[in-house]
Amino acid sequence: MALFRLKLNRSKYLLLLFLPALVYYILFKYVPMFGILISFKDYNPFKGIWQSDWVGLRYYSMFFHSPDFPKLLRNTVLLGVYKVVFGFPAPIVLALLLNEVRKGIVKRLVQSISYLPHFISNVVVVSMLFLFLSPTSGLVNHVVEWMGYSSINFMQNENYFRTLYILSEIWQHIGWETIIYLAALSAIDPQLYEAATVDGASRWHQLRHITVPGIMPAIVILFILNIGHVLDIGFEKVLLMLNPSIYSTADVLSTYVFRTGIQAMNYSYGTAIDLFTSVVNLLFILTANWISRKTSETSLW
């Protein structure tokens, strides 16, 4: 007990700094979990949670038997998988390329330019998409017509939605996500490169045998975290890009929850869908972490 008090006294200032973060997570992450109860009840705002009638798994069964369920799940999973397949490697490649740049001013310039889109709101990004891809005045369609083809209404064509969404996500976040990889690269011992150069290793061999293995733990950890967000598609950007003509490919779980749970005020149904999404994401991250722990020395726990 005395040892515990001694350690507590030594760490009191660190614990004080940690306190605001702890309060934030308790108030905005853990306390709201109480609200998942309404997914098992026929929630009535006037009766409250406790007085609302218990209905068990009715809303889960309603969702699983809904004709929209296969389409929503397919659209959400495809977007999530595309983000992992194409979006996850992009900052790794950029960080490796920046690591090979020897002129500091060029490296800082590229970093600054690539960071900036991260601070642009989704509203502005989607507005830019509408402006550049407009079938009448968009720059892209001017180029298409100059090449002898007819203009394309990209934002109204369901076949282009996923491509536009993934490309805009990569452009918006690629620079910001390189920060962790650049930090991992800076931790690699320079003597390893010097020894490899003496042994006659080319830049490519140094990349394969020193650089990539040096940042592999960071890659694995971030990959596991990304797997845990496969069904967690950014609601705001999808909603801004969404229109009735592209519902077949663009309507995802989060936008469906917004329409049925918030706009239609079916709070229990919306909560059931959100809880289902969270459970699936949890299973994904647990599976990915288990596989990583079995096949490598890196895992979340």
C-alpha positions, -999 to +999 in steps of 0.1 A: +000+000+000+028+024+009+045+016-024+013+023-043+009+057-025+046+065-034+040+058-070+008+077-070+025+107-055+053+106-080+028+104-109+002+128-097+011+155-123+010+130-151-024+117-138-036+152-136-027+157-173-045+125-181-077+134-162-093+155-190-089+127-215-103+102-190-134+125-183-139+129-221-140+092-227-162+085-198-188+111-207-188+108-245-177+071-251-188+050-221-219+067-207-236+068-242-232+030-243-262+028-220-283+039-250-279+006-267-307-006-245-332+011-268-323-014-296-341-040-275-371-019-267-399-001-285-384+032-275-408+061-269-392+094-260-422+104-238-420+071-218-382+071-215-359+041-218-371+022-187-408+026-193-406+017-230-418-019-239-392-046-242-392-062-276-361-083-276-345-089-310-374-076-330-355-048-347-325-070-354-348-095-371-365-067-390-332-054-403-318-089-413-351-097-432-353-063-448-350-063-486-324-034-482-301-055-460-281-073-488-276-041-507-266-020-477-241-047-465-226-051-499-221-014-505-206-008-470-183-038-472-171-029-507-163+007-497-145-005-466-125-031-484-116-007-512-104+018-485-081-008-470-069-022-503-062+012-520-062+037-492-041+019-467-009+014-488-010+050-502+005+068-472+031+040-468+042+045-504+043+083-500+063+080-468+088+057-485+092+081-514+096+111-491+123+092-472+143+088-504+142+126-511+175+141-501+167+178-506+151+190-474+132+219-490+116+196-516+106+171-489+091+198-467+072+213-496+057+180-506+048+172-470+031+206-466+011+203-498+000+167-490-010+177-455-033+205-465-063+185-478-067+169-444-078+202-430-105+208-457-140+199-446-159+172-464-184+198-475-157+217-494-142+184-508-176+173-522-183+208-535-150+206-554-160+172-568-193+187-581-174+217-596-146+197-613-169+169-625-199+191-637-212+178-671-215+214-684-187+235-668-164+209-651-127+209-660-127+171-663-155+171-688-138+198-708-108+175-712-131+146-720-149+166-748-115+179-761-105+143-765-136+137-787-159+120-762-192+132-749-194+146-714-201+123-684-224+131-655-200+115-630-220+124-598-252+110-612-237+077-625-237+049-600-207+032-617-184+061-607-194+066-571-170+042-554-141+053-575-147+090-567-152+083-530-120+063-526-099+087-547-112+117-528-105+099-495-069+091-505-063+126-517-077+141-485-059+120-460-028+105-476-004+133-464-017+133-428-014+095-425+022+096-435+031+113-402+033+080-383+053+062-410+077+091-412+082+090-374+088+052-377+113+058-405+132+083-384+137+057-356+156+034-379+193+033-370+213+052-398+242+028-392+222+001-408+221+021-441+258+029-438+267-008-433+245-018-462+261+008-485+296-005-475+284-040-484+273-028-518+235-028-513+216-007-537+188+018-527+162-008-537+179-035-515+181-011-486+144-003-490+135-040-490+157-052-462+161-022-439+134+004-444+103-017-448+111-042-420+119-012-398+084+002-401+066-031-403+054-030-367+037+004-373+022-010-406+008-040-388-007-020-359-023+005-383-036-023-406-053-040-376-070-007-367-081-001-403-096-036-404-117-026-374-133+002-394-143-018-425-180-011-418-174+023-404-177+043-436-175+081-433-212+092-430-208+129-439-191+125-473-213+097-485-244+117-475-232+148-493-225+127-525-257+107-522-286+112-546-315+089-556-299+080-589-269+063-572-286+046-542-279+012-556-241+016-550-239+046-526-264+038-499-245+024-469-254+015-434-247+049-419-269+068-444-296+042-439-295+047-402-297+084-406-329+081-428-347+054-408-334+062-373-332+100-372-354+113-400-381+087-396-376+089-358-374+051-355-346+053-329-347+017-318-343+004-353-314+028-360-297+018-328-300-019-336-283-014-370-255+007-354-249-019-327-248-046-353-221-026-372-201-021-340-202-058-332-190-068-367-162-042-365-151-056-332-151-091-346-130-079-375-104-063-353-102-092-329-097-116-358-071-094-374-052-091-341-054-128-335-040-136-369-012-110-364-003-124-330-001-160-345+019-150-376+042-122-363+055-106-331+033-075-335-002-071-322-024-047-303-024-069-272 
